[in-house]
Amino acid sequence: MMFAATALAILVTMGLTLARALLGPTVFDRILAVNVFGTLTVVLIAVYGFLTERPEFLDIALVYALINFIGTIAVTKYVKFQHLGFPIDGDDDQDDPGDLRWS
């Protein structure tokens, strides 16, 4: 019964997070809200696995967490640089594609 209440609290928090993702005000607030929503989804999958006594749901939650993390990094990079790979037409100061540096 306690884990059902936990699942309900997670769903309420996911609803509030979804409201933040829709309302903004900045794009970074929206990205953070979607990341939090993904993290809460991971927790909800783990709680559901515990409620149904199926430990393999924890593996699914871990894979979802990795996808959520990589997706958040990719979207943030795209918002900041307007491209995901190397720049086209020399619109960045990276002249050599072999020169990999964090900026």
C-alpha positions as CSV (number, residue, x, y, z in Angstrom):
1,M,0.0,0.0,0.0
2,M,2.9,2.4,0.8
3,F,4.4,1.9,-2.6
4,A,1.1,2.6,-4.3
5,A,1.1,6.0,-2.5
6,T,4.6,6.5,-3.6
7,A,3.7,5.9,-7.2
8,L,0.8,8.3,-6.9
9,A,3.1,11.0,-5.5
10,I,5.5,10.4,-8.3
11,L,2.7,10.8,-10.9
12,V,1.6,14.1,-9.2
13,T,5.2,15.4,-9.3
14,M,5.4,14.3,-13.0
15,G,2.3,16.4,-13.7
16,L,3.8,19.5,-12.1
17,T,7.0,18.9,-14.0
18,L,5.1,18.7,-17.2
19,A,3.4,22.0,-16.4
20,R,6.9,23.6,-16.0
21,A,8.0,22.1,-19.3
22,L,5.0,23.7,-21.0
23,L,5.2,27.1,-19.3
24,G,8.9,27.7,-19.5
25,P,9.8,30.6,-19.3
26,T,13.2,29.8,-20.9
27,V,14.3,27.0,-23.1
28,F,16.7,25.8,-20.4
29,D,13.8,25.6,-17.9
30,R,12.0,23.4,-20.4
31,I,15.1,21.2,-20.9
32,L,15.5,20.7,-17.2
33,A,11.8,19.9,-16.7
34,V,12.0,17.3,-19.4
35,N,15.1,15.8,-17.8
36,V,13.4,15.7,-14.4
37,F,10.3,14.1,-16.1
38,G,12.6,11.4,-17.5
39,T,14.2,10.8,-14.1
40,L,10.8,10.5,-12.5
41,T,9.9,8.0,-15.2
42,V,12.9,5.9,-14.2
43,V,11.8,6.0,-10.6
44,L,8.2,5.1,-11.5
45,I,9.4,2.1,-13.6
46,A,11.5,0.9,-10.7
47,V,8.6,1.3,-8.2
48,Y,6.3,-0.5,-10.6
49,G,8.8,-3.3,-10.9
50,F,8.9,-3.6,-7.1
51,L,5.1,-3.5,-6.9
52,T,4.7,-6.3,-9.4
53,E,7.7,-8.2,-8.0
54,R,9.5,-8.2,-11.3
55,P,13.2,-7.2,-10.8
56,E,13.9,-7.1,-14.6
57,F,12.1,-3.7,-14.6
58,L,15.1,-2.3,-12.9
59,D,17.2,-3.1,-16.0
60,I,14.6,-1.3,-18.2
61,A,14.8,1.7,-15.8
62,L,18.6,1.8,-16.1
63,V,18.4,1.8,-19.9
64,Y,15.8,4.5,-19.9
65,A,18.0,6.6,-17.6
66,L,20.9,6.3,-20.0
67,I,18.7,7.3,-22.9
68,N,17.4,10.2,-20.9
69,F,20.9,11.4,-20.0
70,I,22.2,11.2,-23.6
71,G,19.1,12.9,-25.0
72,T,19.4,15.8,-22.5
73,I,23.0,16.4,-23.4
74,A,22.2,16.3,-27.2
75,V,19.3,18.7,-26.9
76,T,21.3,21.1,-24.7
77,K,24.2,21.0,-27.2
78,Y,21.9,21.7,-30.1
79,V,20.3,24.6,-28.3
80,K,23.6,26.1,-27.5
81,F,25.5,25.5,-30.8
82,Q,22.7,25.0,-33.4
83,H,24.3,21.8,-34.6
84,L,25.2,18.4,-33.2
85,G,28.3,17.6,-35.3
86,F,31.1,19.5,-36.8
87,P,30.1,22.9,-38.2
88,I,29.4,23.3,-41.8
89,D,30.8,26.3,-43.9
90,G,33.3,27.2,-41.2
91,D,30.8,29.0,-38.9
92,D,32.8,28.0,-35.9
93,D,36.5,28.5,-34.9
94,Q,37.2,24.8,-35.1
95,D,39.3,24.6,-38.3
96,D,40.4,21.0,-38.0
97,P,37.8,18.3,-37.4
98,G,40.5,16.3,-35.6
99,D,40.9,19.1,-33.0
100,L,38.3,18.0,-30.4
101,R,38.1,20.4,-27.5
102,W,35.3,21.3,-25.2
103,S,34.3,24.9,-25.4
